[in-house]
Amino acid sequence: MKKKIAFYSVAILLILAQIVFIVTMYNGTKQEFERLYKTFSVEQTAYTKFMFSIMDWWWILPFACALLVAWTIWRWPGKLAIVVLLLDMACLCALVCSPYSTIIKMGAVV
């Protein structure tokens, strides 16, 4: 029972982090990043352009992760729980790295 509670807590925190990041990007942070890129005259990386172009579809990630978490709690194959947490973390990293890949490129150029 303790493992399920720990798994559920970590999974919910990862999903909430995804949702918070998506909401902040929708509320003007995307435009701030684009302004920052223009200020330093840096072209966006292909990854950043792609992620910003599909920004309306980002909401699928937290919902898919939540469904996987619910299914894992219902069935509870122990090793699948680790895979689901890793997938949640990978989704969060993909979202967070989308605007920062250009900034990392800027640091390598400067």
N, C-alpha and C positions, 0 to 999 in steps of 0.2 A: 504494500500500500504506500509506503514511503517513497518508493521509486516512482510510482505513478504521480504522486503529488509533486515530486521534484521535477519530473519530466514535464508535467502540465505547467508548472510555474515558469520554467525556462522557456518553453515553447510559447507561452502567452507573452512573455516579455519580448521575445524576438519578433513576434507578429505585431505587437504594439509599437516596437521600434520601426518596423517597416511602415506602419500606418502614419506615425508621426513624421517620418521623413517624407512620405508622399504628400501629406498635407502641407508641410512647410515648402516643398517645391512648388505646389500649386498656388501658394499664397505669396508669390513674388520672388522667392529665392532663385528660381530659374532665370528670371530677368536680371537679377543681380550678378549671377555667374556670367551670363552673356555680356553684361556691361563690363565686368572685370576682364573678360577675354579681349574685348575691343580696346579697353584702356591700355593693355599691354601688347596690343597688336599681335595676338597669338591666334592661330587658326585652331578651331576645335578639332579634337581627334575624331576619327571615324566612330569610335565607340560612343563618345559623348553625343555626337550628332544623331546616331541611331537611337540611343536611349531617350534623348529629348524628343525625337520624332514619334516615338511610341509611348509617350508619357501618359496618354489617355488610357492605355492598357495596363499600366502599372498596378491597378487595383486588383488584377487577377492574382498576383503573387500572394498577398496576405490571405485572400479567400481560399486559394488552393492549399496554402500551408495550414490554414485553420481546419480545412476538411481532412487533410492528412493527419493532423494531430487528433482530431475527433475519432477517425478510423483507428488510429494506433491505440488510443485509450480503450476503445471498444474491444478490439481484438487482442491487444497487448502481446505481440511477439517482441521479446526483449531487444533483439538486435535491430529490428525495424525502428525502434524508438531512437536509437543512435543515428540511423540513416535520416530519419525525419528531422532531427535536430540539426544535423549537418546541412540538410537541404534548406532549412529555415535560415541558417547562418549564411549559406551561399546566396540565397535570394537577397538577404539584407546587404551583403557585401556588394552584390551586383548593382543594387540601387544606390548605395552610398558612393561607390567608385565612379558612377556615371559622370557627375560633374567634376570630380577631382582628377580624372585621368588627364584632362587638359592641363590642370594646374601642376601635376607631376611632370608633364612634358615641359611646361614652362620652366620648372626648376632645373630640368636636365639641360635646357637650352641656355639658361642664364648663367 
